Amino acid sequence: MTARDHDPRPEGAPSHDQTGTALPRRDFLRSAGALGAGALLGGALPSVAVAAPALHLPPHAPRRGSAGHVVVIGAGIWGSFTALNLVERGERVTLIDAYGPGNSRATSGDETRGIRSSYGDRGDNGELWTRWAREAISRWTAFDAEYGPQFGTRFFMKTGDVIMRARDETFLQRTREHWTTLKVPFEALDGDEIRKRWPIFQANDITVGVYEPDAGVARARASNQAVAAIAARKGATMVTGRATPGPIVNGRMQYVQLDDGTRITGDAYVFCCGPWFRKVFPNLMASRMRIPLGTACYYGTPEGDARFSFPNMPSYNFTGTTGWPALPVDNRGFRVRGGMAPPPPPANAIREKLPEPPPPPAPDPANQDPDTSIRWAGEDRIAGNRRFIAFRFPAMANAPLLETRTCHYESSINRNFIIDHVPESTNAWLAGVGQAEGFKFAPVTGEYVAKRVLGDAGDPALAKAFALPKEEYESAGTTPRGNGFEDDE
C-alpha cells in the first residue's frame, strides 16, 4: 500500500484550547534525590534513508520552549497524562492508540488501582518513591475534585490503607521511617487495635500494622478514559491505530506509520507503549524489561451488607495479598489480588511416596505478547484467592466471583521507570515501564515527561536514574520479583 501523509487535525480545528484549568503544578521532581541506578544507552535503532519522505507540517513559529507538534504513542494512563500536560502547555498533540484508552488489553484497563505511599521495600530509594506517591495522592485528589463532578462520577476515593503482619518486619519499619521523616500522616497499630477498629478482618494472627488514612483507590479504566477525553477536549487529536516508529535521519525520527500506511509526522514523538514496548522496539526493550501477567478477582458483596463497600472499610495488605472494598457507583465488586497456599498435610498423616512431578511446561510465547496473551483466569489462578477470602473474610466465603481482570505488569531490569530518548534520536522518547506501580504516579510522571520533551532536563541525577538501563537480562525467561504490591499498577 502506498504510504499516505497525514495532518491529524480536523479541517479548521484550532491547535489547542486555552480554556481548560490545569492541574496543580508543584515541580517537586526537580528537587528530588535520584534513584540508585547507573544508566547508559544501548541497543540503538538503525539510521536509514527515507524511502518515501513523510509530509512535514506547514511552517509554524513555535513558542520559546515549545516542541511544536508532539505525537504520543500509547493512550494508557501515562500517555494520556503526558498528552494532557503537553496540550495544557499550548503544544499541538496527537494521541495514538491501537485499541483506545482504557481497553481491556492495556495495563491501565483494569477497573481499579490502589494509590498509597508505603515504600519501605525500595531500599535507599524508598524516601524518593514515598515523596512521589504523596504528591500523586494530592494530584489524584485534585483531579477527582475538578473533573469528577463534570463526568458525574468519582475517580479517586480515599479509603485509607492498612498493612497487617504477624510480626514486625523491615518493610514496615522502613515505611514508618520514611513517613516520619516526610511528616506523612499515619498510625502505627497493634493487633488488638486492628481487630477492634476493623472487625471485618479475621486478624487473630496479626500483631502489628500501619494505617495511611490518605491512601485510596482510583477507578482505573474510567480515569484513563477521562484523562484522554479531557486532553481531546483541550485540543489533542485522537487517532486509533497501531503506530510503528519511522527511520531516524540525522538524529531525528521522521514519522510514525500506521498499519494502513498512513504516516503521521511531528516535531517530537513520545512512546508510552507499556507492555508493547517489547514489540515496538524489540532489539532495544525485549532484554531490558519483563511483562508478567497478574490477575485480580472481584467478588459480589453480600446482599444488604455494606461492610465490604466504600467508605466502610479500608484497602488492605496482608503478606502476598492486597485488595479493597467495592466502589460506587458501578460496584464492580470486592477486589482481591493474590491468594493463600493450600494447607500442609497433618503431621501424623500417612505419607505416600509420590512420583516426581513433571517439569513445568515451557512459557507460552503467546502470553509474552499483549496482543495474544490469554486473560481468562482459570481455576489455578482463582483457588488460592478463594482460600484467602474464606480465611480473612469469613462472611464472604461463599461470595460469587463476578469477574476477573488480568493484565501485564511492566518491570525494567533495574526496577526504575524508563524516561529517555530513543537511542540516536533527539526528538523521540521512551516513557513507561511502571514497575507495577506506574498507574498511581501518572499525574506526576505525565508532567515530568512533558517537561523533558519541552527541553527541561530537571534534576540531572533524576534523568540519569530514568535513563535506558545498560543492563540486560541473560535469559528470556528471567522475571524480576515483585514487591508484594503488583496489583497497584
C-alpha positions in Angstrom: 0.0 0.0 0.0 1.3 3.4 -0.8 2.0 5.4 2.3 -0.2 8.4 2.9 1.0 11.5 4.7 -1.4 12.8 7.3 -2.1 16.0 9.1 -4.2 14.8 12.0 -6.1 18.0 12.9 -9.7 18.3 11.7 -10.0 20.9 9.0 -10.3 24.3 10.6 -9.7 23.0 14.1 -7.7 25.1 16.5 -4.4 23.8 17.6 -5.3 23.9 21.2 -7.8 25.1 23.7 -6.6 27.6 26.3 -9.8 27.5 28.3 -9.1 24.4 30.4 -7.9 24.6 34.0 -4.5 23.0 34.6 -3.8 20.5 37.4 -1.6 21.6 40.3 2.0 22.3 39.1 4.2 21.7 42.1 7.5 20.8 40.5 8.7 18.6 43.3 10.6 16.3 40.9 13.2 18.9 40.2 14.4 18.9 43.8 14.0 15.2 44.5 17.0 13.0 45.0 17.9 10.3 42.5 17.3 6.6 42.4 20.4 4.5 42.8 20.8 3.2 39.2 23.5 3.7 36.7 22.3 4.1 33.2 23.9 4.1 29.8 22.2 3.9 26.5 22.3 0.8 24.4 20.6 -1.1 21.6 20.3 1.9 19.2 17.9 1.9 16.3 19.5 2.0 12.8 19.7 5.3 10.9 18.4 4.7 7.4 17.4 6.8 4.4 13.7 7.6 4.0 12.3 5.7 1.0 9.1 7.9 0.7 9.5 11.1 2.6 6.8 11.9 5.1 4.9 15.2 4.8 6.2 17.8 7.1 3.7 20.1 8.8 3.2 23.6 7.4 5.7 26.1 8.7 4.9 27.5 12.1 6.5 29.6 14.7 6.8 27.6 17.9 6.8 29.4 21.2 10.0 29.6 23.1 10.4 26.3 24.7 7.8 24.7 22.5 8.3 21.3 21.0 5.8 22.0 18.1 3.6 19.1 17.2 4.1 16.2 19.6 2.9 12.7 18.7 2.2 10.5 21.8 2.0 6.8 21.0 0.0 4.9 23.6 -3.1 6.2 25.3 -2.8 4.4 28.6 -2.6 6.4 31.8 1.0 7.6 31.2 0.4 8.5 27.6 -2.9 10.3 28.3 -1.5 12.3 31.2 1.5 13.2 29.1 -0.7 14.4 26.3 -2.9 16.4 28.7 0.2 18.1 30.2 1.5 18.9 26.7 -1.7 20.3 25.4 -2.2 22.4 28.6 1.2 24.0 27.8 0.0 25.0 24.4 1.5 22.2 22.4 -0.2 20.6 19.4 -0.7 17.0 20.3 -1.7 13.8 18.5 -2.5 10.8 20.8 -2.4 7.4 19.1 -3.6 4.0 20.5 -4.1 0.7 18.8 -7.2 -0.2 20.8 -8.3 3.0 22.5 -7.8 4.4 26.1 -8.7 2.0 28.9 -9.0 -1.0 26.6 -9.0 -4.5 28.1 -5.5 -5.4 26.9 -3.9 -2.3 28.4 -2.2 -2.3 31.8 -4.4 0.7 32.7 -7.5 -1.2 31.6 -8.4 -2.8 34.9 -11.4 -1.5 36.9 -9.4 -0.2 39.9 -5.9 0.6 41.1 -4.5 1.3 44.6 -2.9 4.6 45.4 -0.7 4.5 48.5 2.8 5.6 49.6 4.2 2.7 51.6 7.6 2.1 50.1 9.8 0.6 52.8 10.8 -2.1 50.3 12.7 0.3 48.0 16.0 0.4 49.8 17.8 3.7 49.6 15.2 5.0 47.1 12.2 4.5 49.4 12.1 8.1 50.6 12.0 9.4 47.0 9.3 6.9 46.0 7.3 8.0 49.1 7.6 11.7 48.1 6.3 11.0 44.6 3.5 8.8 45.9 2.3 11.5 48.3 2.4 14.1 45.5 0.4 11.7 43.3 -2.2 11.2 46.1 -2.6 15.0 46.2 -3.0 15.2 42.4 -5.5 12.4 42.2 -7.5 14.1 44.9 -7.4 17.4 42.9 -8.2 15.6 39.7 -11.3 13.9 41.3 -12.4 17.2 42.8 -12.2 19.1 39.5 -13.3 16.5 37.0 -15.5 14.1 39.0 -18.5 16.4 39.0 -18.0 17.2 35.3 -18.2 13.5 34.5 -20.8 12.7 37.1 -18.7 10.2 38.9 -15.8 9.7 41.3 -12.3 8.9 40.0 -10.4 8.6 43.3 -11.7 7.6 46.7 -9.8 7.9 50.0 -10.3 4.5 51.5 -7.3 4.6 53.8 -4.9 1.6 53.6 -3.9 -0.8 56.4 -1.0 -3.1 56.2 -1.1 -6.0 58.6 1.6 -8.5 59.6 2.0 -11.4 62.1 5.2 -9.7 63.2 7.2 -6.6 62.5 9.5 -6.6 59.5 11.9 -4.4 57.7 9.3 -3.3 55.1 7.1 -1.9 57.9 10.0 -0.4 59.8 11.4 1.4 56.8 7.9 2.6 55.8 7.4 4.1 59.2 10.8 5.8 59.0 10.0 7.4 55.6 6.6 8.6 56.8 8.1 10.1 59.9 10.9 11.9 58.0 8.4 13.3 55.5 5.7 14.1 58.1 3.2 11.8 56.4 0.1 11.2 58.5 -0.1 7.6 59.6 -0.9 5.4 62.6 1.2 2.5 64.0 -1.3 -0.1 65.3 -1.1 -3.3 67.2 -3.2 -6.4 66.6 -5.8 -5.5 69.3 -6.4 -2.1 67.8 -6.7 -3.5 64.3 -9.3 -6.1 65.4 -11.2 -3.5 67.4 -11.3 -0.9 64.6 -12.0 -3.4 61.7 -13.7 -6.5 63.0 -14.4 -7.3 59.4 -10.9 -8.7 59.1 -10.0 -12.1 60.5 -6.8 -10.9 62.1 -6.2 -13.2 65.1 -2.6 -13.8 64.0 -1.8 -10.1 63.4 0.4 -8.3 65.9 1.5 -5.1 64.0 0.2 -2.8 61.3 0.3 0.6 59.8 -2.5 2.7 58.6 -2.2 5.5 55.9 -5.5 7.5 56.1 -4.9 9.4 52.8 -4.4 6.4 50.6 -7.1 5.3 48.3 -8.3 3.6 45.2 -8.7 5.0 41.7 -11.3 3.8 39.2 -8.6 2.9 36.6 -10.4 2.4 33.3 -12.7 5.3 33.9 -9.8 7.6 34.9 -7.8 6.7 31.9 -10.7 7.3 29.5 -11.5 10.6 31.3 -7.9 11.9 31.0 -7.8 11.1 27.3 -11.1 12.8 26.8 -10.0 15.9 28.7 -6.9 16.1 26.6 -9.0 15.8 23.4 -11.4 18.5 24.7 -8.4 20.8 25.2 -7.2 20.3 21.7 -5.4 16.9 21.3 -6.3 14.9 18.3 -7.1 11.2 19.0 -6.2 8.5 16.4 -6.9 4.8 16.7 -4.3 2.7 15.0 -1.1 0.8 15.6 2.0 3.0 15.1 5.4 1.8 14.0 8.5 4.0 14.5 9.8 5.6 11.3 13.5 5.9 10.4 15.9 8.2 12.3 17.8 10.5 9.9 20.4 13.0 11.2 19.3 12.3 14.8 15.6 12.9 14.2 12.8 10.4 13.9 10.9 11.2 10.7 7.4 9.9 11.3 5.4 7.1 12.7 3.4 4.8 10.3 0.0 3.2 10.9 -0.9 -0.2 9.7 -2.8 1.2 6.8 0.3 3.1 5.6 -0.7 6.4 6.9 2.3 8.4 8.1 1.9 10.9 10.9 4.7 13.4 11.2 5.6 15.6 14.1 8.3 17.6 15.7 8.6 15.1 18.7 7.5 11.6 19.5 6.8 10.1 22.9 6.3 6.3 23.1 4.2 5.3 26.1 3.7 1.7 25.0 3.5 -0.3 28.2 3.9 -4.0 27.5 4.0 -3.3 23.8 7.5 -1.8 24.1 8.9 -5.2 23.5 7.1 -5.3 20.2 7.6 -1.7 19.1 11.4 -1.7 19.9 12.2 -5.4 20.1 16.0 -5.1 19.8 16.1 -2.4 22.4 13.5 -3.3 25.0 13.0 -7.1 25.0 16.1 -7.7 27.0 15.5 -4.8 29.4 12.0 -5.4 30.7 9.6 -8.2 31.6 5.8 -8.3 31.3 4.4 -10.9 33.8 0.7 -11.4 34.0 -1.2 -10.6 37.1 -4.9 -11.4 37.9 -7.3 -9.7 40.2 -10.7 -11.1 41.3 -13.9 -9.2 42.0 -16.5 -10.7 44.3 -20.1 -9.8 44.8 -20.7 -8.3 48.3 -23.5 -9.9 50.4 -26.9 -8.6 49.8 -27.8 -5.8 52.2 -24.3 -5.9 53.8 -22.4 -2.6 53.4 -19.4 -3.6 55.4 -17.4 -4.6 52.3 -18.1 -1.4 50.3 -16.7 2.1 50.4 -16.5 4.0 52.7 -17.0 1.3 55.3 -13.6 -0.4 55.2 -10.0 0.5 54.0 -7.9 -1.1 51.4 -5.8 -3.8 52.9 -2.5 -5.6 52.6 -1.7 -9.0 54.1 1.5 -10.8 53.1 1.2 -11.7 49.4 -2.4 -10.4 49.0 -4.0 -7.0 48.7 -7.4 -5.7 48.0 -10.1 -3.1 48.7 -13.8 -2.6 49.1 -16.3 -2.4 46.3 -16.6 1.1 45.0 -19.6 3.2 43.9 -21.3 3.7 41.6 -20.9 0.7 39.4 -19.8 -1.6 42.2 -17.6 -4.0 40.1 -17.0 -6.0 43.3 -14.8 -6.6 46.3 -11.3 -6.8 44.9 -8.7 -9.4 45.9 -5.2 -9.8 44.3 -3.1 -12.7 45.5 -4.0 -15.8 47.4 -3.2 -18.3 50.0 -1.3 -21.6 49.6 -3.1 -24.8 50.4 -2.6 -26.0 54.0 0.1 -28.6 54.6 -1.0 -32.2 55.4 -1.3 -33.0 59.1 1.9 -34.0 60.8 0.6 -37.5 61.5 -0.8 -38.1 58.0 0.3 -41.2 56.2 2.8 -40.0 53.6 2.9 -42.0 50.4 5.9 -41.9 48.1 4.7 -40.0 45.2 6.3 -39.8 41.8 8.4 -36.8 41.0 6.2 -34.1 39.4 6.8 -33.4 35.8 8.8 -30.3 34.9 6.8 -27.2 34.4 5.8 -26.5 30.8 7.8 -24.0 28.9 6.4 -20.5 29.0 3.8 -19.9 26.3 5.2 -17.3 23.9 1.6 -16.1 23.3 1.4 -14.9 26.9 4.5 -12.7 26.4 2.6 -10.8 23.7 0.0 -8.3 25.0 -2.0 -8.7 21.7 -2.3 -12.5 22.1 -2.0 -13.2 25.8 -4.9 -15.1 27.4 -6.6 -13.0 30.0 -9.0 -15.6 31.2 -8.3 -16.7 34.8 -8.5 -20.4 35.3 -9.0 -22.3 38.5 -5.3 -22.4 39.1 -5.3 -18.7 39.5 -8.5 -18.5 41.5 -8.2 -21.3 44.0 -5.7 -19.6 46.3 -7.6 -16.4 46.0 -10.8 -18.1 47.3 -8.9 -19.7 50.2 -7.7 -16.2 51.2 -11.3 -14.9 51.1 -12.6 -17.7 53.2 -9.9 -17.3 55.8 -9.7 -13.5 56.1 -13.3 -12.6 55.4 -15.5 -15.5 56.6 -18.7 -13.6 55.8 -17.5 -13.6 52.1 -16.6 -17.3 52.0 -19.4 -18.1 49.5 -19.5 -14.8 47.7 -20.0 -15.1 44.0 -17.0 -14.4 41.8 -18.3 -11.6 39.5 -15.3 -11.2 37.2 -11.5 -11.4 36.9 -9.1 -8.9 35.3 -5.7 -10.0 34.1 -3.1 -7.5 32.8 0.6 -7.3 32.1 2.9 -5.6 34.5 6.0 -3.9 33.1 9.2 -4.2 35.1 12.6 -3.0 34.0 15.8 -4.8 34.9 16.8 -2.1 37.3 13.3 -1.5 38.8 13.2 2.1 37.7 10.9 3.9 35.3 12.4 4.4 31.9 12.1 8.0 30.6 14.8 8.7 28.0 15.5 9.4 24.4 15.2 6.7 21.8 18.9 6.0 21.1 20.3 8.1 18.2 17.3 10.3 18.3 17.0 13.8 19.8 13.2 14.1 19.2 11.8 10.7 20.2 11.3 9.5 23.7 10.6 6.3 25.7 8.3 6.8 28.7 7.0 3.9 30.8 7.8 0.6 32.3 5.9 1.3 35.5 7.3 -1.4 37.9 3.8 -2.5 38.8 3.5 1.0 40.4 3.1 3.3 37.4 -0.6 4.0 37.5 -0.5 5.8 40.8 2.3 8.1 39.6 0.8 9.1 36.3 -0.3 12.6 37.2 3.3 13.3 38.2 5.1 11.4 35.5 2.9 12.9 32.9 4.1 16.4 33.9 7.7 15.2 34.2 7.7 13.6 30.7 6.1 16.7 29.2 8.8 18.9 30.6 11.5 16.7 29.4 10.1 16.8 25.9 9.9 20.6 26.1 13.6 20.8 26.9 13.5 21.0 30.7 16.0 18.4 31.8 15.2 18.9 35.5 17.4 17.2 38.1 20.4 15.6 36.2 20.6 12.8 38.8 16.9 12.0 38.3 17.3 12.0 34.5 20.2 9.6 35.0 18.1 7.3 37.2 15.4 7.1 34.5 17.9 6.5 31.6 17.6 3.4 29.5 19.3 0.7 31.5 22.7 -0.6 30.4 22.0 -3.9 32.0 20.2 -6.7 30.1 18.6 -9.9 31.1 20.7 -13.0 30.3 17.7 -15.3 29.8 14.4 -14.6 28.1 12.7 -16.4 30.9 14.0 -14.2 33.7 11.3 -12.4 35.5 12.0 -9.8 38.2 10.5 -10.5 41.6 7.7 -8.2 42.6 7.4 -6.1 45.8 4.2 -7.5 47.1 2.1 -4.8 45.6 1.9 -6.0 42.0 -1.8 -5.2 41.9 -1.3 -1.5 42.2 -0.2 -1.0 38.6 
